Amino acid sequence: MTSDNHATATQDGAAQDAASQDTGDRRDQGARAVDYDAIVVGAGFAGLYMLHSLRKLGFSVRVYEQGDGVGGTWYWNRYPGARCDSESVYYMFSDHMSEEILAEWEWSERFAAQPEILRYLNFVTDKMDLRRDIRFGTKVTSAVYDAGRDVWDVTLGDGSTASARFLVTAVGCLSSTNTPEFPGIGTFTGKSYHTGAWPHEGVDFTGQRVAVIGTGATGVQAVPEIAKQAAHLWVFQRTPNYDVPNRNRPLEPDYAAEVKGSYKELWEKARASGFGLPYQVAERSAVDYSPEERERIFEAAWAKGGFYMGLETFSDYLVNRESNETVSEFLRSKIRELVNDPATGELLAPKDHPFFTKRPPLESGYYEAFNRDNVTLVDVRDAPIEEITPHGVRTGGQDYEVDSIVYATGFDAMTGTLYGMNITGRDGVRLEDKWADGPRTYLGLTTRGFPNLFIITGPQSPSVLSNMPVVIEQNVEWIASLIGYLREHGLDGAEAAADAEDQWVAHHNEVAAMTLLTGTDSWWMGANIPGKPRTLYPYVGGVGVFRDLCRDVADKGFQGLTLFRHEAEATAPAGVSG
Ligand code: N01
């Protein structure tokens, strides 16, 4: 194995490795040198901002990114129709990254499509000169904590290694694709695609018979686009969702200017909100309103489109089943109206779970797609997919012969990629083993036994229950301030204390149990992956509440973390408790 610093790869990173040596950021830690202050894994929103924040504090940083470019989820998810479900004016870095970029960047649509978001992230990368510290095409295959040196040793896909005091994962929540192990899956002679690993050159389905398996947020975006090309499209649905129209349109310049003009106020509102969006959350229950009043409120949100239905109508859907049923029934009635064939409309109307206990997709022409002659809905709830045959999909004793199968079957969310990195902490304990019964973290950002490992948008943080850039900024800023604090105080590390972790896990579970989320099988509950512990993965206490809790911890000298000095360098007793 060679050290990463001596890697001969031709990526941008190789030159920087040499530059890092010249500037002397390899510090002798006794037996072996340490390459960087911090290694960051992933170059999406989170990794880019982490790099910028640590660099600004003067730390040496290396980012490893598996893809050949920046973008994370927006690099991989190039399927037809891929677009953001947060309004583009709020789905970007705030002035904390760069006031200039915020002022300069113009979105073209209310909900930006994948190519535009990827362009934005490349624009940010270049503007902030981030690329030179990122090594692309590089998978982290293992990360092992060396307690003797208090250093993380990281092994890369090419067998080379690198080390750092701090290891920050910025791997996203939805980055390990899930393809169910259907019998015969390998025998299919046509083309197979997963939406989360879409070919960069795109796919032309013109004239093809196509199967789309999965009707989550991704399938709902892909179906109307594929339907426009395919000779025939069969959509295999196990669970219908409550899809709300996004009402996408070109972004009105006046509206964009208005947001820019008051961004400080809007961002502050988003940071203090429940879900990271600066909406007017209605603090009221649907059950206190008459059916006519409710209808008027629902219709207004339906016309507006986007997450307003969930966030601006009534505030107790997640805790009050009766209230939830009013919006659920409203949405069912809309679905029945939109679909011409009553039997298909009925199949598309969800009855097995309350609204928002699975992530509600935003749609644009999804229901109308089923009014086309070339689109057929196949219910695989009662008759599950039996097998993938050489020629297509078999279910309910019937064969659907197709040229292409699109798996829109989701992800091993939140933990899949972390476990794939083979993270091993103190005493040789693997993260996967520590979390065998479900994640155990302090604030979702750290986990005991893994000193100086920080997880951006990890389990038990608000992560996917929010507008991601807002929580990413908060997570990154907290991590950067902790690392800066350690340096200021002549300390080398931080590790979650046992009681603090126990309390956070208990709090997380207590808040989760107050909601209806735990009663529904969803990927938020890990229910989509056989054998995965059933627990709510994201923290549902709210973005603003979480931010306040984290700030309080920081204000109290990072209470709940054991802060320590590396013993070889210590001039005072190790184990300073914060
Ligand atoms: O994945 P999913 P996704 N047989 O897990 C079905 C985010 N996102 O990629 O519901 C038959 O939601 C499964 O059925 P069921 C967003 O957070 C964001 O669509 O388990 N079907 C389901 O229909 C979203 O929530 C944006 O019964 C099977 C589908 O596959 C997350 O990504 C845009 C099956 C998987 O749905 C994941 O969405 C798009 C089987 N054996 C997505 N196994 C943005 O706005 C699975 N399914 C940024």
Residues whose N, C-alpha, C, O or C-beta is under 5 A from the ligand:
A	BS01	N01	R83 C84 D85 S86 L174 P180 I213 G214 T215 G216 A217 T218 G219 F236 R238 T239 R359 A408 T409 G410 F411 W523
